[in-house]
Amino acid sequence: MTGGARRRVWLFDLDDTLHDASGWVFPALKGAMNAYIQTELGLDEDAAAALRYRYWRRYGATLTGLIRHHGVDMAHFLAETHRLPGLEAQLRAHAHDRAALARLSGRKLLLTNAPRAYAERVLEALGLARCFERVLCIEDMSFAGHARPKPDARMFRVVLARLRLRPTDCVLVEDQLQHQKAARALGLQTVWMQRWLRSKPHGRRPAYVGRRVHSLNALRRF
């Protein structure tokens, strides 16, 4: 193992990066968020769905918009929308994923916009909990009194400073391009995980994406 490999720090996203969230989890979460918005903001179903999507597109996280424009309490929102009964039965573990992470040189951390309780449930169900040195969740992305989930560049800077990591030593493995764009602007290396994408992208790879991969095992060649 080279000196560069020993210094490398992998920052993994969770949903649609380490497991297929689009099949069941995301539809369930969208439904729960729509219901929450309906109840808390007094909107009908269509208006709630439109608002959820608009904030996700604008900020990269629906919660950011709800906090910024409606004063929604983060802890309450996360608790109510991430209950997801029956979650574990919907997750599919893959032994080759565990093996690929175990063989991957460098430190491995999870960096997700999901709440801690949900992230830990998913990792345990997938058998990946012991693969990561640390789990960084949306609760760890608050500073100066504000939630700053991905793709907020300030959050990336603060998290790296807290962990005493150099951006150039870090590789962000993500399915979301807007998160990679923000990370790359700060000097992080980026990998676009396309394994779980429902529609395969066409055209040239964006300049801020270092590599495109379809499996965790492919990261060994990064």
C-alpha positions in Angstrom: 0.0 0.0 0.0 1.4 3.4 -1.0 1.7 6.4 1.3 -1.0 8.1 -0.8 -3.4 5.2 -0.1 -2.8 5.4 3.6 -3.7 9.0 3.6 -6.8 8.7 1.5 -10.1 9.3 3.3 -13.3 8.0 1.7 -16.5 9.9 2.4 -19.4 7.7 1.4 -23.0 8.8 0.9 -25.6 6.3 2.0 -28.8 6.2 0.0 -28.4 5.1 -3.7 -24.7 4.9 -3.1 -24.4 2.0 -0.6 -27.8 0.5 -1.2 -30.8 0.8 -3.5 -32.9 3.5 -1.9 -35.0 4.4 -5.0 -36.9 1.1 -5.0 -38.7 1.4 -1.7 -37.0 3.9 0.8 -37.3 7.1 -1.3 -41.0 6.6 -2.2 -41.7 5.9 1.5 -39.8 9.0 2.6 -41.4 11.2 0.0 -44.8 10.0 1.2 -43.9 10.7 4.8 -42.5 14.1 4.0 -45.6 15.1 2.0 -47.8 14.0 4.9 -45.7 16.0 7.3 -45.8 19.2 5.1 -49.6 18.8 4.7 -50.1 18.6 8.5 -47.6 21.2 9.5 -48.2 23.8 6.8 -51.8 23.1 6.1 -51.3 22.3 2.4 -53.2 19.9 0.2 -51.4 16.8 -1.1 -50.4 18.2 -4.5 -49.1 21.5 -3.0 -47.1 19.6 -0.3 -45.5 17.3 -2.9 -44.6 20.3 -5.1 -43.1 22.2 -2.2 -41.1 19.2 -1.1 -39.6 18.8 -4.6 -39.0 22.5 -5.1 -36.9 22.7 -1.9 -35.0 19.6 -2.7 -34.1 21.0 -6.2 -33.2 24.4 -4.8 -31.3 23.4 -1.6 -30.3 19.8 -2.1 -32.4 18.8 0.9 -36.1 19.5 1.5 -35.4 20.1 5.2 -33.3 23.1 4.4 -36.1 24.9 2.8 -38.6 24.0 5.5 -36.3 25.3 8.2 -35.4 28.5 6.2 -38.9 29.5 5.1 -41.2 27.9 7.6 -39.3 27.5 10.9 -39.7 23.8 11.0 -37.9 22.0 13.8 -35.3 19.7 12.5 -35.5 17.0 15.2 -39.3 16.8 14.9 -39.2 16.6 11.1 -36.6 13.9 11.1 -38.3 11.8 13.8 -41.7 12.0 12.1 -40.6 11.3 8.5 -38.0 8.6 9.1 -40.0 6.1 11.2 -40.3 3.8 8.2 -41.8 0.7 9.7 -40.7 -2.4 7.9 -37.5 -0.7 6.6 -35.2 -3.6 7.3 -37.3 -6.1 5.3 -36.9 -3.9 2.2 -33.1 -3.7 2.3 -30.9 -6.1 0.4 -27.4 -6.9 1.6 -24.6 -8.0 -0.8 -21.6 -9.9 0.6 -19.4 -8.6 -2.3 -20.1 -5.0 -1.1 -18.8 -5.8 2.4 -15.8 -7.5 0.9 -15.1 -4.5 -1.4 -15.2 -2.1 1.5 -13.0 -4.3 3.6 -10.3 -4.4 0.8 -10.5 -0.7 0.1 -7.3 1.1 1.4 -7.7 4.2 3.5 -10.1 5.5 6.1 -13.8 5.2 5.5 -16.4 7.5 6.8 -20.1 7.8 6.1 -21.4 11.3 5.2 -25.2 11.4 4.8 -28.0 13.9 4.9 -30.1 11.2 6.7 -30.6 11.3 10.5 -28.4 9.1 12.6 -31.1 6.6 13.7 -32.0 5.9 10.1 -28.4 5.6 8.9 -27.6 3.2 11.7 -30.6 1.0 11.0 -29.6 0.8 7.3 -26.0 0.0 8.0 -26.9 -2.7 10.5 -29.4 -4.3 8.1 -26.8 -4.3 5.3 -24.1 -5.6 7.5 -21.9 -2.6 6.8 -21.8 -0.9 10.2 -18.3 -2.1 11.0 -16.9 -0.9 7.7 -16.9 2.7 8.7 -14.7 4.5 11.2 -17.3 7.2 11.8 -20.9 8.0 10.8 -21.6 11.7 10.0 -25.3 12.5 9.7 -27.4 15.5 9.3 -27.3 16.1 13.1 -23.5 16.7 12.6 -24.1 19.3 9.9 -25.4 22.1 12.1 -23.3 25.0 13.1 -23.8 28.7 13.8 -27.4 27.8 14.8 -28.3 26.5 11.3 -28.6 23.2 9.6 -26.2 22.9 6.7 -26.6 19.6 4.9 -25.0 18.6 1.6 -24.3 20.3 -0.7 -23.6 23.3 1.5 -19.9 24.2 1.0 -19.7 25.7 4.5 -20.7 22.3 5.9 -17.9 20.5 4.0 -15.3 23.0 5.3 -16.4 22.8 8.9 -16.7 19.0 8.9 -13.2 18.6 7.3 -11.8 21.1 9.8 -13.4 19.3 12.8 -11.9 16.0 11.6 -8.5 17.7 10.7 -8.7 16.4 7.1 -7.2 18.0 4.1 -9.7 18.3 1.1 -7.1 16.9 -1.3 -6.9 13.6 0.8 -10.6 13.1 0.6 -12.8 11.3 -2.0 -16.5 11.8 -2.0 -18.5 8.9 -3.3 -22.0 10.0 -4.2 -24.9 9.5 -6.5 -25.9 13.2 -6.4 -24.1 15.5 -8.8 -24.9 18.7 -7.0 -23.1 17.4 -3.9 -20.1 16.4 -5.9 -19.9 19.8 -7.6 -19.7 21.6 -4.2 -17.1 19.1 -2.9 -14.9 19.4 -6.0 -14.9 23.2 -5.8 -13.3 22.8 -2.3 -10.6 20.4 -3.6 -12.1 17.0 -2.8 -11.8 14.2 -5.3 -15.2 12.9 -6.5 -16.7 9.6 -7.6 -20.1 9.4 -9.2 -21.8 6.1 -8.1 -24.2 5.1 -10.9 -25.1 1.6 -9.7 -28.6 2.4 -8.5 -29.5 5.1 -11.0 -32.9 4.3 -12.6 -32.1 6.3 -15.7 -28.6 6.1 -17.0 -27.0 9.5 -17.8 -26.0 10.3 -21.4 -23.4 12.7 -22.6 -20.0 13.6 -21.2 -18.9 13.3 -17.6 -19.1 16.6 -15.8 -15.7 18.2 -15.3 -16.2 18.1 -11.5 -16.6 14.3 -11.4 -13.4 12.5 -11.1 -14.7 9.0 -12.1 -18.0 7.2 -12.7 -18.4 3.7 -11.2 -21.0 1.1 -11.0 -19.7 -0.9 -8.1 -17.9 -0.5 -4.8 -15.2 -2.9 -6.1 -14.3 -0.4 -8.9 -13.1 2.1 -6.3 -9.9 0.0 -5.8 -8.8 1.3 -9.2 -9.4 5.0 -8.3 
